[in-house]
């Protein structure tokens, strides 16, 4: 068999007519940057995420940057965060002039809540957590710590569109939530796109920072970014949104089946008791001799990925900021994690083949 790690063509084929019609409409009306179509998109996303308000951005990375600026995070400030994430999370902190302070992960790969308070200093301005792989940490405990120390609580929800924590959706949990619509996300555009959700007051600031620091055409109130969304990306995401819940249901079915078929074979993902709807951005297992398994699967036509093989605190570009502080649990996990194909169009026959290959490999160890 040939089983790719992702299958975007199959997903896009399901809603291609809707995407084509939406793009044609935007082109016919010459709606390319800002305006009523973006405002409509923001209302739709805010409503789906149960958020107060929404600001669309050009990417998930710029969403993080404008959110940090909206919270007043800047030079001399520290932001407590996680090293187990895509580079954009610490990158955004550094690019607004602040310093990331990393804590280790828990059994769900999220920031360990038990390690946060010991990392707080007089310079701490915010906690920026990542809802990794489609599952949040225990947000109520994070909120209690943030309130106790008068800190902003910001969520990187790039992996977790549609995820629910104790019945509440990502997008409505933190002071600000940053979403990515990168094409490989569960709900993706056809290029870079993102958004920020939060209170109307904070979102107004985000809209200013994403548009060169202005809220009116000729008055630039602060230094900002060109972080506006392309309207055609709004059109694509809107066209896909009616399909999203069905896609996530299908993906959940695949991942839950993996849990049963791989139980006792490899370390399967742990589901937190507060997770009422898992986003299943990727399905991550842990094994010793990870590269051996990855090569074995590749030889048999099975695509895999690693999220993420080198933690950010060990990346050359971040060493001046992080020093050599060890994060032992993450460093161990980073050598063992492997992501398996888990899209909603994966058939049971394909999944059985993947599982059988893993079992065959395990028998050789």
N, C-alpha and C positions, 0 to 999 in steps of 0.2 A: 504494500500500500504506500501511497504518498500522502501524508497527513501534515499540512503546514501548521505552524504554530498559531497563526491567525488566518481568518478567511473573510476579509473585508469584501471581496467581490460578491460573495454569496449574500452577505448582509445588505450591501447596497442594491443588489438586484431586486430584493423584496420591495424596496420603496423607490426604485429608480424613476418610475413615472412621476411620483410626487416630487422628487428632487428636481427632475428636469423641468417640470411645470413651474416650480417655485423660482428656479434660477432664471428661466425665460421671463417670468413676470418682473423680476428685479431688473433684468437687463432692459426689457422693453420700457420700463419707467425710469431708467437711468438712476436707480437707487443703489449707490455704491458705498457711501460713507456717511454715517450719522443719519439723523432725521427720524420721522415717525415709524419707519420699519424697525429700527433698533429699539425704540421705545416700546413698541408692541412686543418684540422679542423679550425684552427685559421683564415685561409684565407676565408673559407666559411662563418664563423660567421661574420667576419669583413665586408664582402661584403653584407651580408643580412642586417646588422645594419647600413650600409653606414658609417662605421668607417674607420679611417686611418689605424689602426693596432689593433691586438688582442693578448692577452696572456691568454691561458687556465690555470685554477687553479683547485685545488682539491675540492673547495667549494665556495659558495658565500661569506662566512665569510673570508676565506683566500684571496679572491679577494679584499675585503675591506682593509685588512691589507697590502697587497703588494702595493695597490694603494696609500695608505697613506704614506708608506715608500718611494715610487717613487717620491712623491711630497715633500719629506724632512720633513714630519711631525714627531715630536718626543717629547722628554722630554722638558717640559716647554712651549709647544705650546698649544693653545686652538683651538678647532674645533667647529664651530657653527652647531648644528644639531637639530633633532627632537626626542621627546620622544615617538612618536606614530610610532613604528616600532618594528620588531623583535629584540631581545636582541643583535644580532650580530652587529648591527650598532654602538651603544655606546661601546660595548665590544671591537670592533676592534680599536676604538679610544684610549681606555684605554690601550690595549695591545701593542700599539706602544709607550706608554709613555706619550701621550697627555691627555688633559682634555676636555671632552665634555661639551658644553654650550648649554642648551636646550631652545628653544623658543616655543611658543604655536602654535596651528594649525589654519588654516583658514577654510572656509566653505566646502572645498573639502578634508579636513583632512591632507592636506599638510602643510609644514612649512610656517608660515605666513610671507610673504616677508616684511610686514610693521614693523616687530619686529627685523629684522636682524641687521640693522645698530646700533641700540641702544645697541646691545650685543657685538659689536666689540671693542676689546681692543688692546693694543700694542702687546699682545701675540697671537692674532688671526692669524692662519696660513691658514685656509681653511674653506669653507662652504661645509658641507656634507649633501645634501638633499636626501630625499627618495621620489621616485615617487610611492606613496602609492596606492594600490588597482588597479594599471594599469593606473594611470593618473598623469601626471607631474604637478608641479607648473608652474608659469609663468617664464620659464627659462630665457627669455631675460632680465627680471628685475633682476633676480639672477646674471646673467652674468654682468650686468652693475654695481651692487654693488661690485662683486668680482674684477672687473677691477679697479674700483675707489679706492679700498683699497689694491690692489695688493695681492689678496688672490687666492688660488687654488679653483676651483669649481669642486667638486666630486659628482657623482650621485650614489646612491644605487638604481639600476634599477631591483632589484630582482623580483618585482611584474610586471615589465613593458616591457618584451620582446615583440616586435612588436608594442608597443605604438608609436604614432606619435604626435609630438607637432608642430603646424603650418606647417605640411607637412614634418617635419624632424623626423627621427626615434631616439628613445632612443638608446644610443650607440654612437651618433654623436653630442650630445648637450653640454656636459660638458668637462672639461679637461680630466677627467677620469670617466668612467662608469663601475660599478661593477654589474655583472649579476649572478644569481643563476640558475642552472639547477637541483635543488632539485626535486625529483620525483613528488611533488605536484604542481610544477609550471606549467604554461601553456605549456611550452616546457621543459620536464623533462627527466633526465637520469634515470638509475635504481639504483642510489646511489648518493652520494654527488658529485657535479661537479659545476664549475663556470668559469667565465672569466672576464677579464678587457679589455676595449677598450680605445683608446686614440691615441696620437701622437706616431710616431715611436720611438722618443727619450724616452718618458715616458714608453712605452711598453717594450723597451729593459731593463729598470731598473726593471720593474715588473718581467720579465723573470729571471733576476738575483736573485731577492729576493725570488721567488717561488722555486728556485733550490739551496737552502742552501747558497745563496749569491755568486754564481759563474756564469760566462758565458762560461768558459772553464772547462775542466775536472778536472784539478789539482790546479787551482788558485781560492781561495775563497776571493773575493774582499771586502765582508762585511758580517755581520751576517744576515742570512735569515731564511727561513722556508723550511720544506719539504711540499710544497704546490702545487706539480705537479698533474696534472689530470691523472687518470687512462685511458689508451687509449681505453679500452672497453666502457667507458662512452662517449668518443668522437664518437665511432661507433654508439652508441644508439641515441645520439642527432642528428647526421647526418642523420640516418635512419628516424627519426621522422620529420625532418625539412620540407621535401616536403609536409607533411600533415598539417603543422602548420597553414597556412593562412586559410585553410578550417575550421579547428577547431575553430580558433578565430572568423571567420565569424558566425559559428553556435552558439558560446557562446554569441556573440554580439546580435544575434537574440533573444536568451533567455532573456538576461538582458534588452533589450529594451522592450520586451513584459512584463516583470515584472514592468517596469516603468509605463506602461499603466494600467495594472491590479491592481496595488497597489497605484495608485495615489489617494490621499485623505484618504487612509487607514492607512498608516505608512509614516514615512519620508524616501523617496527614495533618492538614490545618486544624487548629483548635478553634472552636466557635465559642465566643464569649457569651455569658448568660444574658447580657444586656442587648445583644444583637437580635432585633426582631425582623430585620430584613438585611441579608448580606448582599453587598454589591458585586462580589466575585469578579473583581477586575482581572485577577489571575488566580490560577490554582497552583499553590506552592507546596511542594513536598520537601522533606529533608532526608538526605542519605549520606553515608560515608562514601568516599570514592565517587563523588558527583560527576567528575569529568569522564570517568569510565562509563557510567550510566548514560551520560549525554551522548558520548560517541557510539555506544551500543544502539541507542534509539535512532541516531542519525543514520547509521548504516542500514537501518530497517525502514527508512523513509519517514521518520517521525520528527517533526520540528519541536524544539524546546527553546526556552530562554532562561536568563538568570536575572532576577530582580532582588538585589543588585550585588554583583560579585566583589566590588571594592567599596567599602563604606566611605562616605564622604570625608570622615575625619582622617582617612588614610590617603586621600587623593592629594597629589602634589600641589595643586593650586590652593588647597585649604590648610596645608600644614602650618603656614605662618599664623593662622587664626586659632587652630585647635591645639597646636603643640603635640605632645605625645601622650595625652591622656588616654588610657586604655578603656575600651568598652567591651569587656570580655564576652558577654552573651551574644552581642551582635557579631563580633569578630568570629565566633565559633559558627553561628548560623550562616554567615555570609559564605563560608566554605562548603556548606551542605545544601543550600537551597537550590531548587530547580522548579521552573514553571512548566506545566504541561498544557497542551492544547485544551481549551475548555469553552469554545464558542457554542452558541445554541444550535448550530447546524451540524455539530459533530454527531454522527450516528452511533447507535449502540454497537454496531459491528466494528466501527473504527475505534471506539473506546475500549472494547474488549481486546482488540489487537494491541493497543497501547499497554493495557494492563498485563496481558500475556507476555509481552516483550519485557516489561519490568520484572515480572516474576521469573522469567527465564534468566535475565541478568542476575537477579538476586541469588539464584541457585548456583551461579558460578563464583560467588564471593566467599 
